[in-house]
Amino acid sequence: MTKIRVWLIIFIVGLVASGVTAFPLEHEVRWLHHLLDGSPAPQALVDWIARVDRGITETNDRYPFIMYGTDWLAFAHLVIAVAFWGPFRDPVRNIWIIDWGMIACVGIVPLALFAGPVRGIPLWWSVIDISFGVFGIIPLLVVRRLIKRLGSAEAANQDAPEKPLRVIHGAG
């Protein structure tokens, strides 16, 4: 059970970090842009981050309500993280949440491959987005395997016949 909880904490921390970092997106992208500008990073990356920085800044200056979408993105990550409290408390009963999380991780791939080109996202950036699903599914696969093992052990313990109590007749 401890291993299950450790892996779930890793997954939950990743979701929370993804969510919390979506709130100050404009500041983070500006910081990243300044960090990469003049660095030995690949020029395609520097140019892309500069474009993203410009796009977020201009959008937020002219239409700040658009950034409300990233607030909802952040909130969604936090809510999804809360869902994994179920398997943390009762893994066998809530294994379906692990399955649901794995489906979501797999769903990242077609979304990134379809929406990326439609939105003008470079293929190499879509690959980075896809990696969230690939790396996200790893702890969930481990957790699922551990939960299945735990469920089998619990079932074996429940199936074991109880020994009848022996009546001890006291002397005297």
N, C-alpha and C positions, 0 to 999 in steps of 0.2 A: 504494500500500500504506500510505503514511503517513496519508492521509485516513481509510482504513478503521480504522486503529489509534486515531486520535484520537477518532473517533465511538464506537468500542467502549469506549475508556477513559471517555468521558462516560457511557455507558450503565452500565458496571460500577461507576463511582463512585456513580451514583444507586442502584443495587441495594445496594451496601455501606452507603451512608448510610441507606437504608430499613431495612436489617437491624440495623445497630448501634444505631439510635435506638429500636428496639423493645425492647431489653433494659431500659433505665431508664424504661419507659413511665410508671410512677406518678409519678416525679419530674418528668418532662417535662410531663405534663398538669397537675400541680400548679403548676409554674412558669408555664405558659401561662395557667392560670386566674387566677393572681395578676396576670399581665401585662395580661390583658384586663379584669379587674374594675375598673370605674371609667374605662375607656378609651372613646374614641368609637366603638368597634367596634359593629356591629349587635347589638342586645339578644338576638336569636335565637341568634347565635353565642356570646355570653357565657353565656347560659342553658344552651346545649348543652354547652359545655366545662365549666361548673360541674357539670352532671349527670354527665358522663363522669368528671370528677375524683372526685366522690362515689362513683360506682359502682366505679371502680378501687380507690379507697382502702378502701371497705367490703369489697369482695371479697377484696382482698389481706390485710386484717386478719383476716377470718373464715375464708377458704378460700385460703390462699396457693398451693396446688397448682394452682388455676385459671390463675394467671399463668404457669405452666409452658407453657401454650399459646402465649403471646407469645414465650417463649424459642425455641420451635420455629419460630414465624413468622420470627423474626430469623435463626435458623440456615438456614432455607429460602432466605431472600434471599441469604445469604452463599454457599450452595452453588450457587444459580442463577448468581450472579456468576462463580463459578469455571468454570462450564460455558462461559462466553464466552471463556475462555482459548484454547479450540480454534480459533475463527475468528480470534482475535488472532494465533495462530501460523501457521495455514494456512487463510486465508479461503475459498479455492475449494473445498477438500476438506470444510470444515466449514460450508458455507452452510446446511445443514439446521438447525443450531443457531439461526441467524438466523430461519429460517422458524418454528421451534418457539417462539422468543421472541415473534414477531409473533402467532402463534396465542394465546399466553398473554395478550398485551396486548388482543387482541380479546375474549378470554374474560372479561376484567374487567367488561365492559359488562353481559352478562346476569347475571353473579353479583351485581353491585351492585344491579341493578334487581330481582332476585328476593329476595336475602337481606336487602337493606336494609329493605324494608317488613316482612318477617317478623320481623326483629330490632328493629324500632322505630326505625330510623335515618331521620332526616329526609331528604326527597328532595334538598334542596340539598346535604346532606353526601354522599349517594350520587353526585351529580354531581362532587364533589371527588374521590371515589374513582375514578370513571370517568376523570377527567382523567389519572390515572397511566397508564392504558392508552393514552390518546390521545397524551400527551407521550412515553411510552415507545416507541411504535411509530415515531415520527418518526426518531430516529437509526437504528433498525433498517431502515426503508425506505431511507434514504440508504446505509447500509452494504450492503444487499442489491444496490442498483443499482451501487454501486462494485465489489462482488465479481463481479457478472455481467460488467461491463466488463473487469475483470482476467482473468476466466476466458476471455473471448473473445480477449483479447490473447495469453494463454498458448497457447490453441489455435492461433491464427494462427502463432505462432512455431514450434510443433511441426509444423505442416502444411507449413511452407516446406521445399522440397527442399534437401538439402545439395548444395553444389557439390563436385564431385569434386576431389580434390587433383591439382594438376598436378605431374608429375614433371619436375624440372629436372635436366637432364644437365649435370654439371659439366665444365668445360673442363679437360682435363689428364689 
